Amino acid sequence: MLSDLAMRSKAHWGYSQEFMKSCEDELTFAPDQIGNDRFDFVVVEKDGKILGFYVLKRLFNAKFEVENFW
């Protein structure tokens, strides 16, 4: 569901199908990535529907980098 939301959000800006195809790997979130301790996935839901999410990548200790924001 997160991958689909990211792809739909990216496509909203009118990119070509060719460009969108080139983004698939980058915007695909596998269960092993979601369960990885190096990443924190924060999902916003309302009435059981996912409205958006962001991903923080742990660099070290308490330092993070925003990896995705959809």
C-alpha positions as CSV (number, residue, x, y, z in Angstrom):
1,M,0.0,0.0,0.0
2,L,2.9,2.4,0.8
3,S,4.5,1.8,-2.6
4,D,1.2,2.4,-4.4
5,L,0.7,5.6,-2.5
6,A,4.2,6.8,-3.3
7,M,3.8,6.0,-7.0
8,R,0.4,7.7,-7.2
9,S,1.7,10.8,-5.4
10,K,4.7,11.0,-7.7
11,A,2.5,10.6,-10.8
12,H,0.3,13.5,-9.6
13,W,2.9,15.9,-11.0
14,G,2.4,14.7,-14.6
15,Y,5.7,12.8,-15.2
16,S,5.9,10.6,-18.2
17,Q,5.2,6.9,-18.0
18,E,8.8,6.2,-18.9
19,F,10.0,8.4,-16.0
20,M,7.5,6.8,-13.6
21,K,8.7,3.4,-14.6
22,S,12.3,4.4,-13.8
23,C,11.1,5.4,-10.2
24,E,9.5,2.0,-9.4
25,D,12.6,0.6,-7.6
26,E,13.1,3.7,-5.6
27,L,9.5,3.9,-4.5
28,T,8.9,0.3,-3.7
29,F,9.0,-0.5,0.0
30,A,9.5,-4.2,0.8
31,P,8.6,-5.8,4.1
32,D,12.3,-6.3,5.0
33,Q,12.9,-2.6,4.6
34,I,9.8,-1.7,6.7
35,G,10.9,-4.1,9.4
36,N,14.6,-2.9,9.3
37,D,15.8,-1.1,12.5
38,R,17.6,1.5,10.3
39,F,14.3,2.9,9.1
40,D,11.3,4.3,10.9
41,F,8.1,4.4,8.9
42,V,5.4,6.8,10.2
43,V,2.0,6.3,8.6
44,V,-1.0,8.7,8.9
45,E,-4.4,7.0,8.7
46,K,-8.0,8.2,9.0
47,D,-10.9,5.8,9.1
48,G,-8.7,2.9,8.1
49,K,-7.4,4.7,5.0
50,I,-3.7,5.6,4.7
51,L,-3.4,9.3,4.0
52,G,0.3,9.6,3.9
53,F,3.6,8.5,5.3
54,Y,7.2,9.4,5.8
55,V,10.4,7.4,6.3
56,L,13.3,8.3,8.5
57,K,16.6,6.6,8.0
58,R,18.7,6.3,11.1
59,L,22.2,7.6,10.4
60,F,23.6,7.0,13.9
61,N,22.4,7.3,17.5
62,A,19.6,10.0,17.5
63,K,20.5,11.4,14.1
64,F,18.0,10.7,11.2
65,E,17.5,11.7,7.6
66,V,14.1,12.1,5.9
67,E,14.2,9.3,3.3
68,N,10.6,9.7,1.9
69,F,7.7,12.0,2.5
70,W,4.4,11.2,0.9
